Amino acid sequence: MKVLYIDGDGPLGGASRSLFEVVRPLSSGQVEPHFVAVRGTALNFYRQIAKDIVTARGLSRFDNTRYSYYRGVRWLVLLREMLYLPVTVTALLTARRRWGNVDLIHINEFVFIVPGLIAKRIFGVPLVVHVRSLVRVDERSMRCRWFNTRLKRDAAAVIAIDQNVRTTLPADLNVDVINNSFTPRHLPSSDNKLLAKLDSLRPASLKVGFVGNLHVSKGILDLLEAAKRVREAGYDVEFVIIGGVTVRDKGITGWALAQTGLAQNVEADLVERIEQAGLSDIFHLMGPTIDIQRVYERINVIAFPSHFDSPGRPVFEAAFSSVPSIVAVESPFPDTLVHGETGLAIPGRNPQELAKAIMYVADHPEEVRRMGANAKALAERNFNPEVNAQKLLAVYKRVIQGNRSRS
C-alpha cells in the first residue's frame, strides 16, 4: 500500500511525532510511506520510515483552529499562504513525477487541507484528513461551512485524535477516533548534559515538568506566574522546562509579527521574567531534547497549561512513566484525562488555579502515586503504537476498498 503523507510542520512537534509513531509499525511491510514535508527537524524522524521524501520550503495552510483562526491582523498571515501556493504545487508535481501513482493521500493536520485537495486532484486518489487541533465551530462563518463541506465531499476518511477534537467536528460526519501514540524508550546515546542537570535537582523537591515549545499559547508564562505563587506559599517545588523555540523570526518578519501580536516565541522575555522574579534557582530552562523518556522518569507531575483547551502529547507520554498531569481543559473526556483519577483538570489561562493544583499534589504525595498508576493504565490502553497503527491500517483498507468499489 503506497501512501503519500503531507506534513507542513518543519520543526519536530507533537503532530509530526504522532505521525511518526503510528506509521513506524506499518512501514516494515504493510505501508510504503512517501512524504511531502517542509524542511526541518521532523525530517530526521521521517527519514527513518520513509521510502522517499520531497521537501519544500513551506506548504500553504488554511488555519481554522479554535485558537488561531484568521481574524483582525491575523488575516495578514494569508499573504504567506498565498506565497507558498506555487511552492506547494511544485512539490506535489515533483512527487507525482518521481513516484507515479499512490493508493491514497494522508494529510497530518486539517490545516493542510489545501495541499491535500491539490494532491487529490493531481494523483486522483482518496484523501484521508487527520484532525489534531480543536476546530473552530461557528455556523455563521463561511470558512467553517466551507471546511465542513470539504470534509464531507472530499475526504474519504476523517480521523480525530481524541473525543475533545471529535466534538468540534460536525455530528453527522463519519469520524474515526484514533488516539495518538508513544513508545517509551531510552535512546542509545543519552543527552548527558540534560541528565546532569536533572540529576542536580534537589532530591526532596517536587519536580513539575513542562514539555513543549516556549510559546505563549503553550501557557509557559502562566506556569511562571504559578511558580511565583508556589514559591511565596513556601513550597519546595522545582520546575523542569523542556523545550525551545521553533523558528526564530528575524528581520522585518520578526518585527511585523511582534507589532501585530502574532509572535509566539517568548524565550528571551521568559528568561528576563525569571530573573526579575528571582526564580532562577527553581525555574529551570533545560532546552529541547529527543531523549524525553529520561525526563519523564525524573519528574513527579507534568503541567500542561496550554491555551488550546485540550490535553496534548506530554500528558499521555508522561503517563507511561506513572506521572499524572495538571491540564488546562474545561471538559476532559475519559479517553485522555479523568479528573481526580489520572490527573487534575483546571481552567485555562489561570495561574492562580494552576498554582493551587501544584500545591495540592505537593501536599498529597499518595495522590500523585495513585493518579500516576491510573494514568499509566489509561496510556497503555489508549496510546499503544501497535494497536493504533492497526486501527489506522483498517481505515486505509476501508478507504481503498471503497474507492475500488466506486470505480
WOGI-V820403 format. One record per backbone hydrogen bond with DSSP energy under -0.5 kcal/mol. CO is the residue of the C=O (numbers start at 1). NH is the residue of the N-H. If there is no record, write none. Layout:
# WOGI-V820403
co->(CO & CO)
nh->(NH & NH)
This chain:
# WOGI-V820403
co->(1 & 1 & 2 & 2 & 3 & 3 & 4 & 5 & 5 & 6 & 7 & 8 & 10 & 13 & 14 & 15 & 16 & 17 & 18 & 19 & 20 & 21 & 23 & 23 & 24 & 26 & 26 & 26 & 31 & 32 & 33 & 33 & 34 & 35 & 35 & 36 & 37 & 40 & 41 & 41 & 42 & 42 & 43 & 45 & 46 & 46 & 52 & 53 & 54 & 56 & 60 & 62 & 63 & 64 & 65 & 71 & 72 & 73 & 74 & 75 & 76 & 76 & 77 & 77 & 78 & 79 & 80 & 81 & 82 & 82 & 83 & 84 & 85 & 86 & 87 & 88 & 89 & 90 & 91 & 92 & 93 & 94 & 95 & 96 & 103 & 104 & 105 & 106 & 107 & 109 & 110 & 111 & 112 & 113 & 114 & 115 & 116 & 117 & 118 & 119 & 120 & 126 & 127 & 127 & 128 & 128 & 129 & 130 & 130 & 131 & 134 & 136 & 138 & 141 & 142 & 143 & 144 & 145 & 146 & 147 & 148 & 149 & 150 & 150 & 151 & 154 & 154 & 157 & 158 & 159 & 160 & 162 & 163 & 165 & 166 & 170 & 173 & 174 & 175 & 176 & 176 & 182 & 183 & 188 & 190 & 191 & 192 & 193 & 194 & 195 & 196 & 197 & 198 & 202 & 205 & 206 & 206 & 207 & 207 & 207 & 208 & 209 & 210 & 213 & 214 & 215 & 215 & 216 & 217 & 219 & 220 & 221 & 222 & 223 & 224 & 225 & 226 & 227 & 228 & 229 & 230 & 231 & 235 & 236 & 238 & 238 & 239 & 239 & 240 & 240 & 241 & 241 & 242 & 244 & 246 & 247 & 248 & 250 & 250 & 251 & 252 & 253 & 254 & 255 & 256 & 257 & 257 & 257 & 258 & 264 & 266 & 267 & 268 & 269 & 270 & 271 & 272 & 273 & 274 & 274 & 275 & 279 & 279 & 282 & 282 & 283 & 284 & 284 & 287 & 290 & 291 & 291 & 292 & 292 & 293 & 295 & 296 & 300 & 301 & 302 & 304 & 306 & 312 & 312 & 313 & 314 & 315 & 316 & 317 & 318 & 318 & 319 & 322 & 324 & 325 & 325 & 326 & 327 & 327 & 333 & 333 & 337 & 338 & 338 & 338 & 342 & 343 & 344 & 346 & 347 & 350 & 351 & 352 & 353 & 354 & 355 & 356 & 357 & 358 & 359 & 360 & 364 & 364 & 365 & 366 & 367 & 368 & 369 & 370 & 371 & 372 & 373 & 374 & 375 & 376 & 377 & 378 & 379 & 383 & 384 & 385 & 386 & 387 & 388 & 389 & 390 & 391 & 392 & 393 & 394 & 395 & 396 & 397 & 398 & 399 & 400 & 401 & 402 & 403)
nh->(3 & 32 & 103 & 104 & 5 & 34 & 106 & 7 & 36 & 108 & 38 & 10 & 42 & 17 & 18 & 19 & 20 & 21 & 22 & 23 & 24 & 25 & 26 & 27 & 27 & 29 & 30 & 31 & 33 & 3 & 51 & 52 & 5 & 37 & 54 & 7 & 56 & 43 & 44 & 45 & 45 & 46 & 47 & 48 & 49 & 50 & 35 & 55 & 37 & 39 & 115 & 64 & 70 & 136 & 69 & 74 & 75 & 76 & 77 & 78 & 79 & 80 & 80 & 81 & 82 & 83 & 84 & 85 & 85 & 86 & 87 & 88 & 89 & 90 & 91 & 92 & 93 & 94 & 95 & 96 & 97 & 98 & 99 & 100 & 126 & 4 & 128 & 6 & 130 & 112 & 113 & 62 & 116 & 117 & 118 & 119 & 120 & 121 & 122 & 123 & 124 & 105 & 156 & 157 & 107 & 130 & 159 & 110 & 132 & 161 & 66 & 138 & 141 & 145 & 146 & 147 & 148 & 149 & 150 & 151 & 152 & 153 & 154 & 155 & 155 & 127 & 156 & 129 & 176 & 131 & 178 & 166 & 167 & 168 & 169 & 173 & 175 & 158 & 177 & 160 & 178 & 184 & 185 & 190 & 192 & 195 & 196 & 197 & 198 & 199 & 200 & 200 & 201 & 205 & 207 & 208 & 238 & 209 & 300 & 301 & 240 & 303 & 242 & 215 & 266 & 218 & 220 & 219 & 307 & 223 & 224 & 225 & 226 & 227 & 228 & 229 & 230 & 231 & 232 & 233 & 235 & 234 & 237 & 206 & 208 & 240 & 241 & 284 & 210 & 242 & 243 & 286 & 212 & 214 & 248 & 249 & 250 & 253 & 254 & 255 & 256 & 257 & 258 & 259 & 260 & 261 & 262 & 263 & 261 & 216 & 270 & 271 & 272 & 273 & 274 & 275 & 276 & 277 & 278 & 279 & 278 & 282 & 283 & 239 & 284 & 285 & 241 & 286 & 243 & 292 & 294 & 295 & 295 & 296 & 297 & 298 & 299 & 324 & 209 & 326 & 328 & 309 & 315 & 316 & 317 & 318 & 319 & 320 & 320 & 321 & 323 & 322 & 324 & 302 & 327 & 344 & 304 & 329 & 346 & 336 & 337 & 339 & 341 & 342 & 343 & 325 & 340 & 327 & 329 & 350 & 354 & 355 & 356 & 357 & 358 & 359 & 360 & 361 & 362 & 363 & 364 & 367 & 368 & 369 & 370 & 371 & 372 & 373 & 374 & 375 & 376 & 377 & 378 & 379 & 380 & 381 & 382 & 383 & 182 & 388 & 389 & 390 & 391 & 392 & 393 & 394 & 395 & 396 & 397 & 398 & 399 & 400 & 401 & 402 & 403 & 404 & 405 & 406 & 407)
